[in-house]
Amino acid sequence: HFSEIDPNMPFLQVDNADEIIHKICHLQIESLKDTAELMESATVEEAGHMLLSSRHIVVFGISPNNILGELFKRKMESIGHLVYIANMGESGMIANSLTEKDCAVLISYSGNNENREPMRYIKALKENNVKLVGITSGGNNYIRENIRCVLTISTHERLFTKISGFATEESINFILNILFAYCFSQNYMQNYNHK
């Protein structure tokens, strides 16, 4: 889907406001389409069932992923499911406090370095039999090697040499919206009335 616009440099210094509007719109639409094609319904269903069957749901990720998690938190709480965002400095304590009754959602673009957040908590979460949902890039990485249920981010942006994460943030937000929508759909009228 990323044929016309470079996701790393989607607009140029010479572009006017109309061109920037068009290019960012096009980029985000392409990111959504790409993410939708990467999604597998069985994985969405598995992740949704894990979320719905959990006492606590905790989102692990560093900024801006944890900020996107805040939007997911608000939506899930609107239908009666409490979600927590693991803040840096407290993530280890939270990871070690969760049990098999809980679910952790780990969001990382690269998903690679097992010593960095949020990957560094996977071992403790697995030892505590916490249900795990990963959201990361395609290809092999630490999250994919250690978590069975993984949803794939559209990854056409470079990690550091980009203007902003326009496409990646759109992709992650879309995945979280799909998870919320699936959870909502499982008890549609009760959730609608609750809201």
Backbone torsions as a table, in degrees:
resi	resn	phi	psi	omega
1	HIS	NA	-18.5	-175.0
2	PHE	-91.7	72.3	-174.5
3	SER	-100.8	-36.2	-172.6
4	GLU	-100.0	-28.9	-170.9
5	ILE	-120.3	132.6	175.3
6	ASP	-75.6	115.0	-177.4
7	PRO	-64.6	-19.2	178.7
8	ASN	-82.3	-33.8	179.4
9	MET	-133.7	69.7	-171.5
10	PRO	-71.1	-16.3	176.6
11	PHE	-139.7	160.7	-176.2
12	LEU	-112.3	164.9	180.0
13	GLN	-58.7	-31.8	-176.8
14	VAL	-84.5	-8.0	-177.4
15	ASP	-69.8	140.4	175.8
16	ASN	-89.3	179.0	-176.2
17	ALA	-59.9	-41.4	179.1
18	ASP	-61.6	-42.2	179.8
19	GLU	-66.8	-40.2	178.2
20	ILE	-63.6	-43.9	178.0
21	ILE	-56.7	-50.1	-177.7
22	HIS	-62.9	-45.0	-175.2
23	LYS	-68.7	-42.6	179.3
24	ILE	-68.0	-40.1	176.1
25	CYS	-58.5	-49.1	-178.8
26	HIS	-62.3	-43.4	-179.9
27	LEU	-60.7	-45.7	-177.9
28	GLN	-69.1	-36.5	175.5
29	ILE	-63.3	-43.6	178.3
30	GLU	-61.5	-40.3	178.9
31	SER	-63.1	-42.4	178.1
32	LEU	-62.8	-46.0	179.6
33	LYS	-62.3	-43.1	179.8
34	ASP	-63.2	-44.4	179.9
35	THR	-63.5	-42.9	179.3
36	ALA	-60.0	-39.9	179.4
37	GLU	-68.9	-26.5	-179.8
38	LEU	-82.9	-13.2	-176.6
39	MET	-82.6	141.5	174.5
40	GLU	-114.5	129.6	-175.4
41	SER	-60.0	-36.2	-180.0
42	ALA	-62.9	-36.4	179.4
43	THR	-70.8	-40.3	176.9
44	VAL	-61.7	-44.4	179.3
45	GLU	-62.6	-44.7	179.6
46	GLU	-61.2	-47.0	179.4
47	ALA	-62.4	-44.2	179.6
48	GLY	-60.0	-43.4	179.3
49	HIS	-65.9	-36.9	176.5
50	MET	-63.2	-43.5	179.8
51	LEU	-62.9	-46.2	-176.0
52	LEU	-68.9	-25.5	-177.6
53	SER	-94.9	10.3	-175.0
54	SER	-103.9	143.9	175.6
55	ARG	-70.9	-49.1	177.2
56	HIS	-123.0	143.0	172.7
57	ILE	-119.3	125.7	-179.3
58	VAL	-124.7	130.0	177.3
59	VAL	-97.7	125.6	176.8
60	PHE	-111.3	129.8	177.4
61	GLY	175.9	160.9	176.4
62	ILE	-101.0	166.0	-177.9
63	SER	-61.2	138.1	5.8
64	PRO	-90.4	2.6	-176.2
65	ASN	-62.0	-38.5	178.6
66	ASN	-69.1	-26.5	176.4
67	ILE	-69.6	-41.0	174.7
68	LEU	-64.0	-33.9	175.6
69	GLY	-61.1	-31.6	177.8
70	GLU	-62.1	-37.3	177.1
71	LEU	-65.7	-43.0	176.8
72	PHE	-61.0	-44.0	178.2
73	LYS	-54.5	-49.5	-177.9
74	ARG	-61.7	-42.9	-179.5
75	LYS	-65.1	-45.8	-179.3
76	MET	-64.5	-38.1	179.1
77	GLU	-67.4	-25.4	178.3
78	SER	-67.6	-15.5	176.8
79	ILE	-116.5	19.6	171.1
80	GLY	88.4	14.6	178.1
81	HIS	-111.7	115.5	-178.3
82	LEU	-76.7	132.2	179.3
83	VAL	-125.4	139.6	178.2
84	TYR	-118.2	147.1	175.0
85	ILE	-105.9	119.6	-179.8
86	ALA	-75.1	113.6	179.9
87	ASN	-82.9	145.5	177.1
88	MET	-56.7	141.0	-177.1
89	GLY	95.8	-25.6	178.6
90	GLU	-118.5	-5.0	-174.8
91	SER	-60.9	-40.5	179.5
92	GLY	-63.6	-43.4	178.7
93	MET	-62.9	-42.7	-179.8
94	ILE	-65.9	-45.8	-179.1
95	ALA	-57.7	-40.2	-178.8
96	ASN	-77.7	-11.6	-179.9
97	SER	-93.0	-16.8	-177.1
98	LEU	-77.7	156.9	-178.4
99	THR	-130.6	-173.7	178.6
100	GLU	-64.1	-13.0	178.3
101	LYS	-85.1	-2.7	-173.2
102	ASP	-115.6	167.3	178.6
103	CYS	-132.7	134.8	175.9
104	ALA	-113.0	132.7	175.3
105	VAL	-109.0	116.0	-178.2
106	LEU	-106.7	123.4	-177.9
107	ILE	-116.1	121.4	176.2
108	SER	-153.4	128.5	179.0
109	TYR	-60.1	-53.3	-177.0
110	SER	-82.9	-38.0	-180.0
111	GLY	63.2	17.4	-168.3
112	ASN	-95.8	-57.0	-166.8
113	ASN	-77.7	109.7	-176.8
114	GLU	-67.2	-9.4	179.0
115	ASN	-97.1	-4.3	-179.3
116	ARG	-105.2	160.1	175.0
117	GLU	-72.1	144.2	-4.0
118	PRO	-90.9	-0.9	-175.0
119	MET	-60.4	-29.7	-175.5
120	ARG	-64.8	-13.5	-179.1
121	TYR	-97.7	-5.2	-177.1
122	ILE	-60.0	-43.3	-178.0
123	LYS	-58.4	-49.3	-179.8
124	ALA	-64.4	-40.4	179.4
125	LEU	-63.2	-42.7	178.5
126	LYS	-66.6	-39.9	178.1
127	GLU	-61.6	-31.0	178.8
128	ASN	-90.2	5.6	178.7
129	ASN	59.2	32.4	177.2
130	VAL	-71.9	138.8	174.6
131	LYS	-67.5	134.9	-174.1
132	LEU	-122.4	134.1	172.3
133	VAL	-124.2	124.9	177.4
134	GLY	-104.8	144.8	172.9
135	ILE	-129.6	111.4	-174.0
136	THR	-157.2	179.9	-179.6
137	SER	-71.9	167.5	176.6
138	GLY	-75.3	171.7	-179.6
139	GLY	84.3	176.4	-178.8
140	ASN	-76.1	133.9	171.2
141	ASN	-157.5	175.7	-174.9
142	TYR	-61.2	-40.8	179.0
143	ILE	-61.9	-47.8	-179.1
144	ARG	-64.3	-32.1	179.5
145	GLU	-73.7	-22.0	-172.3
146	ASN	-118.8	-7.6	178.8
147	ILE	-125.4	129.2	-177.7
148	ARG	-74.7	-39.7	-175.6
149	CYS	-98.9	102.1	-175.6
150	VAL	-130.0	132.0	174.7
151	LEU	-104.1	143.7	-169.0
152	THR	-103.3	128.4	176.3
153	ILE	-80.3	142.3	170.1
154	SER	-67.0	121.1	-171.3
155	THR	-124.1	78.4	176.2
156	HIS	-111.7	-2.8	178.6
157	GLU	-94.7	148.0	172.2
158	ARG	-77.1	154.6	-174.7
159	LEU	-65.1	-41.0	-173.3
160	PHE	-119.3	-35.6	-173.4
161	THR	-94.0	74.1	178.3
162	LYS	-147.8	160.3	177.3
163	ILE	-68.5	-46.3	179.5
164	SER	-164.2	172.4	179.5
165	GLY	-90.1	46.9	-176.4
166	PHE	-53.7	-50.0	-175.9
167	ALA	-74.5	-43.9	-178.6
168	THR	-63.5	-46.4	179.5
169	GLU	-61.8	-39.8	177.7
170	GLU	-62.8	-41.1	179.6
171	SER	-64.2	-48.0	-179.6
172	ILE	-63.8	-44.5	178.9
173	ASN	-61.0	-39.5	178.1
174	PHE	-62.8	-45.4	178.8
175	ILE	-59.9	-45.8	178.9
176	LEU	-64.4	-36.8	176.4
177	ASN	-65.2	-39.1	178.2
178	ILE	-64.2	-42.9	178.7
179	LEU	-62.1	-44.1	177.4
180	PHE	-61.3	-47.4	-178.0
181	ALA	-61.1	-40.6	177.9
182	TYR	-63.1	-46.6	178.1
183	CYS	-59.4	-43.3	178.6
184	PHE	-59.7	-44.3	-174.4
185	SER	-65.3	-22.6	-176.2
186	GLN	-72.9	-17.6	174.5
187	ASN	-145.6	58.6	-165.1
188	TYR	-52.0	-59.4	-173.5
189	MET	-67.6	-38.2	177.9
190	GLN	-64.7	-41.9	178.5
191	ASN	-66.6	-40.3	178.8
192	TYR	-62.0	-46.0	179.5
193	ASN	-66.4	-37.2	178.3
194	HIS	-61.0	-42.7	179.0
195	LYS	-65.6	NA	NA
